[in-house]
């Protein structure tokens, strides 16, 4: 089966499953054409296994496909964008980058 990330729109969260079992989730708020990524949580027993990175990568890919501006309020998401600027920075609207310390 492997890893699967689903957008649970009723709960406003992305959920990461491995072999049908939920390993983590990320809460968001969608307003217009911007998605605020608020909090990423990986189940304690599975921390450090790369689930958080896989979850954020899937969320950012989905935002790109849906042409959504990303507002990375979650420190983990902001750090991922900051570390891989060439891949992700364009998702953060230019007028909001300074707010998150992602200017330039």
N, C-alpha and C positions, 0 to 999 in steps of 0.2 A: 504494500500500500504506500508507504512513505509519508512524507510531509505534505499537508494540505492546509492552505489558509483560506478561510471563508469570511466574507463580510456579513456579519449578523446585523442587518440594518435595523431590526426591531430594538436591539440593545445598544446600537451605535458603538459597535466594537468589531474589530477583526479578531478572529480566533484561529489559533494554530493547533492543528491536530497531527498526531503521528499514529499511524495504524488505528485510526478511529478514536483515540484518546486525546482529550484536550491537554495541551502542555503549556499554553500561555494565551494571553489576549492583549489587545491594545484598544483603549477607549479613544473615541474621537467625537468631534462635533462638526457637522457639515452645515455651512451657511453660505448660500449662493454657490460661487465657484471656488470656494476655499474650504479646505479641510484642516481643522485644528487637531493635531495629534497630541493627546493629553497625557497618556500614561501607558507604559508597556510593562506588563507583568508576566514573568515566567514562573511556573510552579517551582517552589523551593527545591524539590527533589530533582529538578531538571536544569537548574541554573548552571551556567558555564558550558553547556553543550551546544551552543550556537543557535538555540531556538529564537532568542531575541533578535539576533541579526537576520535570521531567515524571515521572521515576522515583519520586521521593519522593511526589509528589501521588498517583500511582497506588497506591503502597503504603498510604498513609494512607486512601485511599478504600476499598481492600480491607479494611483493618483495621476501618473503620467498618461495612462491610457484614457482616463476620464477627463484629462485636461484641467485638473484641479490645482490650484495654488496650495502649497503645503505650509502650514504654520506649525513649526516644531516646538511646541511648548514642553514636551517631554525631553528632559536632559539627555536621555539615551538616543533619541531620534536626532536631536540637535548635534550630538557628538558624531553620530554616523555621517550626517550630512557634512559636517566640518572636516572629517577625515577623508571623505571621498567627494570633494567639491566638484571635480570634473564630471562625475556621474550624477550627482544629486542637486547641486546648488541651484540650477536653473528652475527647479520645482518651487523654490521659495520666491515669492514675488519680490522684485527689486525694492519696492517701497517698504518691505517688511524685514529685509535682511539685517539692518542695523539693530532692530529690536531684539534679534536673537544672537547678535554678535557675529553675524555671518557676512558682514559687508565686504566689498572688494571683489 
